[in-house]
Amino acid sequence: MTARAIRTVMIALLALTMAACGFEPMYGARPRGGSAASDLGAIELAPIVDAEGGPFRLGLLMKNALSDRLYASGSVSPRYRLEMSVERDLQGFGFRPDEAVTRYGLKLTAHYRLIDLATGNVALEESARAYNSYDVVQSDFATLMAERNMEERLARDLGERISSRLGLYFRNRPAAAPAAP
């Protein structure tokens, strides 16, 4: 048997296994009609604020990360609003003998609520967290850039986690009635 034939058999077995376990793509069409992707496009993003209620740079990063994920298939007239606040926690945990910090850990925690605009009810309320760390180097500028780079990566990570959770929420609920034009 050639390598190509073996690969074809393996792909066929994988497809049969996936079909047997009830696998369904999260963003595909639902048996009850509609799709999670179209529901994600119907989410309006409220301004993202810090834990004290004010706008900040991470809010913009989070909004961009979520927009890239939620509106991948285009946006439609909003049926939901996503409200979110983000807490930023920076802690030093690596120390030299002179007590200077050599490593920082950065944790972002997003508290979000999905609100159904038709009823005003909270459809989903959860939190998501992302954590990573970076080294402190001799250059203050390089350390600042490492911190900013870490914030951007954590914001993207949180955006992916939140959009996946929202997709799962929409996937598991009945399709909403189409919005009136």
N, C-alpha and C positions, 0 to 999 in steps of 0.2 A: 504494500500500500504506500502511495506517495505521501509526502508531507502535505500537499494540497488536499488530498482526499481525507487525510486524518483531520486537518483543520476544518474541513466542511462538515465532517461527522461531529466534531466537537461543538461547532456552532449550532448544528441542528439539535444536539442533546441539550445544550444550554437553553435554546429557545423553548424546547419541550418542557424542561424543568421550570423555567420561568412561567410558562402558561399553566402548568400544573399547580403551582403554588399560589395562583391568583394574583400575580403581579399585574399592576396597572400603572401606567405612567402618571405621575402626579399632575402634570399640566395638560394632559390629554383630555379629550371629551369624556364627560361623565355619562353613564348609562341613563341617568335621569334628565340629561340635557345640559347644555352650557359647558363651560370649562373653568378650571381654577385660574387659568391664565387671564381669561376675560374678567373674572372677578377681581384679580389683582390690579388690573388696569383701571378699575372703578374705585380705587382708593385715593382719596385726597390727602396729601401730606400736610399736616399742620406744622407751623414753625417748631423746630426742635429746640428745646431749652435745656439749660443746665439744671442741676438739682435745686438751685435757689430761684429758678423761674426766669432767668435772663438768657438772651440769645448768646451764642458763642461759636468759635471756629469749629469745634467738634460737631456742633449741630448742623453746620453747612456740609461738613464731610459726610455725616450720617445721611442727610437728605440726598446728597448726590449718589451715595452708595445704594440707598433704597430706590431712588428714581431709576437707576440703571437696571435694577432687578424687577421692579414692579411694572414698569412701562415698556418692557422688552417687546411685547406684542402690540404696543400702542395703548393709548388711554381713551377711555370713554367717559361719559358724563358720570360724575362721582355719586356713588351710592353709600360709600363709607368714608370715615375720616380716621386717620391714624394720628393719635396724639402721643407724644413721647418726651420724656426727660432723660438726660444722660448724666450719670455721676462719674467723675474722673478721680481715681485714687492713685497717687504716685508715692511709692515708698522705697527708701533706700534699704538694701539688705546685704550688700557686700561692703566690707570695711577694711581699710588698711590699718596698720598699728597706730597711726596718728589719728584715727577715727574719721578719716575722709571716706566718703561714699565712693565705691568703685562700680556698683551696679544698682540700677533702679528697676523696680517692677511697676508696670502700669496696668491698672485694671479699669475697664469701662463697664458700667452697668447701665443698661437701658431698661426703663420701665415704660411699657407702652400699653395703649388701649385702642381697640378698634371699635368705633362707634357707628352703628347703623343710622344713617342720616334720615331714613324714613320714620323710624320710631324714636330715635334719640337714645336707645338702649345700648349698653356696652355689650358687644358681641364677644369680645375676647380681651382679657387683661392678663398680661404676663410680664416677666422680666427675662432679659438675656444678658449674659456676661461674656467678656473676652479679656484674656490676660496674656501678657508677654513681658519680656524684660530686655534691657539694653545695657551696654557697658558705658562707663564714664571714661573718657579719654582725656589726654592733656589739653587738647584744643576745646575751648568752650563752645566755639561755633560748631565743631563736629559733634559734640555731645547734644547741643540743641537740635541739630539736624537729625540725629538718631532718635531723639524724643519725638520730633514731628513726624518722622517716617513711621515710627511705631504707632502714633495716633492714627495716621492714615490707614495703616494695615489693620488695626483693631476696628476702626470704623467700617471698613469693607467687610471684615469678618462678621461684625454685628449685623450689618445690612444683609449679608447672606443668611445668617441664622434667623433673623426676623422674617425675611421674605419667604424662607423655606417653611417656617412655622405657619405663616399666613396661608401659604399655598396648601399646606396640609389641612388647615382649618377649612378652607373653601372646598378642598377635595372631599372631605368627609361630611359635608352638609348638603342638603338638597339645593338644587340650582335656584337662584333668585329669579324673580320675574323680570323680564327686560324692562329697562327704564323707558319712560315715555319720552318721545322726541320733543 
